[in-house]
Amino acid sequence: MAEKVYSVDEANALIPKLKPLLERIRKTQEELAKDKTVAAVREKAAQNGGGLPGRHLSALTKTLDADLRQLAAWGIVLRDPSIGLVDFMHQREGETVCLCWKLGESRVEWWHPLETGIAGRQRL
């Protein structure tokens, strides 16, 4: 798939769809981390072939996979799911850079060179 290049306006237009998706990814990953531990204990104790904990983990995994596929389809790079940090590829002065956005920000207002990541964030 060709790499999607976003204008600032295109990236901002996607924020209303992106925000709930990233919130769900964060929540799902937190639940998976918690439930994997609980499920492992239950499986060892019960040895009952899976049951409800296994089905719940499977549903969480399917939700996460679908959400990650959606990000990939949009051409958005997930950098840190715990804070909802994403990059949109962008052309700036003839160079490919990243527009940088995270949950809690009202709009895309930052960019950084490909090689620096969030540490190199600069205001648009």
MARVO-145478 format. One record per residue (C-alpha): x, y, z; chain; residue in three letters; residue number from 1. Coordinates in steps of 0.1 Angstrom, whole numbers, plus 5000, padded with zeros to 4 digits. Example, Ala and Ser with C-alpha at 12.3 -4.5 7.8 and 13.67 -1.06 7.14 Angstrom:
    u    v    w kero nuke kolvo
 5123 4955 5078    A  ALA     1
 5137 4989 5071    A  SER     2
END
This chain:
    u    v    w kero nuke kolvo
 5000 5000 5000    A  MET     1
 5013 5035 4991    A  ALA     2
 5022 5057 5020    A  GLU     3
 4994 5083 5026    A  LYS     4
 5006 5119 5028    A  VAL     5
 4984 5142 5048    A  TYR     6
 4980 5180 5047    A  SER     7
 4974 5196 5081    A  VAL     8
 4937 5201 5072    A  ASP     9
 4933 5164 5062    A  GLU    10
 4949 5153 5095    A  ALA    11
 4927 5176 5116    A  ASN    12
 4896 5164 5097    A  ALA    13
 4904 5128 5108    A  LEU    14
 4907 5137 5146    A  ILE    15
 4870 5131 5154    A  PRO    16
 4873 5095 5141    A  LYS    17
 4908 5090 5154    A  LEU    18
 4901 5100 5190    A  LYS    19
 4876 5073 5199    A  PRO    20
 4897 5047 5181    A  LEU    21
 4928 5056 5201    A  LEU    22
 4909 5057 5233    A  GLU    23
 4896 5022 5226    A  ARG    24
 4931 5009 5217    A  ILE    25
 4945 5022 5249    A  ARG    26
 4916 5007 5270    A  LYS    27
 4918 4974 5251    A  THR    28
 4956 4971 5257    A  GLN    29
 4951 4979 5294    A  GLU    30
 4924 4952 5296    A  GLU    31
 4945 4927 5278    A  LEU    32
 4975 4933 5301    A  ALA    33
 4953 4928 5331    A  LYS    34
 4932 4899 5318    A  ASP    35
 4961 4879 5305    A  LYS    36
 4974 4876 5340    A  THR    37
 4940 4867 5354    A  VAL    38
 4933 4842 5326    A  ALA    39
 4967 4825 5331    A  ALA    40
 4959 4819 5368    A  VAL    41
 4924 4807 5360    A  ARG    42
 4936 4783 5333    A  GLU    43
 4962 4768 5356    A  LYS    44
 4936 4763 5384    A  ALA    45
 4907 4751 5363    A  ALA    46
 4923 4734 5333    A  GLN    47
 4889 4736 5317    A  ASN    48
 4898 4743 5281    A  GLY    49
 4894 4780 5280    A  GLY    50
 4860 4791 5290    A  GLY    51
 4849 4827 5295    A  LEU    52
 4884 4842 5302    A  PRO    53
 4897 4828 5269    A  GLY    54
 4867 4841 5250    A  ARG    55
 4870 4875 5266    A  HIS    56
 4907 4876 5256    A  LEU    57
 4899 4866 5221    A  SER    58
 4873 4893 5218    A  ALA    59
 4898 4919 5231    A  LEU    60
 4924 4907 5207    A  THR    61
 4900 4909 5177    A  LYS    62
 4890 4944 5187    A  THR    63
 4926 4955 5190    A  LEU    64
 4935 4939 5157    A  ASP    65
 4906 4956 5139    A  ALA    66
 4915 4990 5153    A  ASP    67
 4952 4986 5144    A  LEU    68
 4942 4976 5108    A  ARG    69
 4920 5008 5106    A  GLN    70
 4950 5029 5115    A  LEU    71
 4971 5012 5089    A  ALA    72
 4944 5017 5063    A  ALA    73
 4944 5054 5071    A  TRP    74
 4982 5054 5068    A  GLY    75
 4986 5066 5104    A  ILE    76
 5015 5054 5125    A  VAL    77
 5008 5046 5161    A  LEU    78
 5038 5056 5182    A  ARG    79
 5026 5052 5218    A  ASP    80
 4992 5037 5225    A  PRO    81
 4993 5045 5262    A  SER    82
 4991 5083 5254    A  ILE    83
 4975 5080 5220    A  GLY    84
 5005 5093 5201    A  LEU    85
 5003 5091 5163    A  VAL    86
 5021 5104 5133    A  ASP    87
 5008 5114 5099    A  PHE    88
 5032 5115 5070    A  MET    89
 5034 5151 5056    A  HIS    90
 5053 5171 5030    A  GLN    91
 5070 5202 5045    A  ARG    92
 5092 5223 5023    A  GLU    93
 5098 5194 4999    A  GLY    94
 5108 5170 5027    A  GLU    95
 5087 5141 5042    A  THR    96
 5082 5147 5079    A  VAL    97
 5056 5136 5105    A  CYS    98
 5027 5156 5117    A  LEU    99
 5025 5146 5154    A  CYS   100
 4992 5144 5174    A  TRP   101
 4982 5128 5207    A  LYS   102
 4951 5124 5227    A  LEU   103
 4942 5155 5246    A  GLY   104
 4953 5179 5219    A  GLU   105
 4925 5197 5201    A  SER   106
 4942 5197 5167    A  ARG   107
 4974 5189 5149    A  VAL   108
 4998 5216 5158    A  GLU   109
 5032 5198 5158    A  TRP   110
 5056 5182 5134    A  TRP   111
 5090 5165 5136    A  HIS   112
 5116 5151 5112    A  PRO   113
 5113 5114 5106    A  LEU   114
 5144 5105 5125    A  GLU   115
 5137 5125 5158    A  THR   116
 5104 5113 5170    A  GLY   117
 5084 5133 5196    A  ILE   118
 5117 5146 5211    A  ALA   119
 5121 5167 5180    A  GLY   120
 5086 5181 5180    A  ARG   121
 5082 5216 5166    A  GLN   122
 5051 5238 5164    A  ARG   123
 5037 5243 5129    A  LEU   124
END
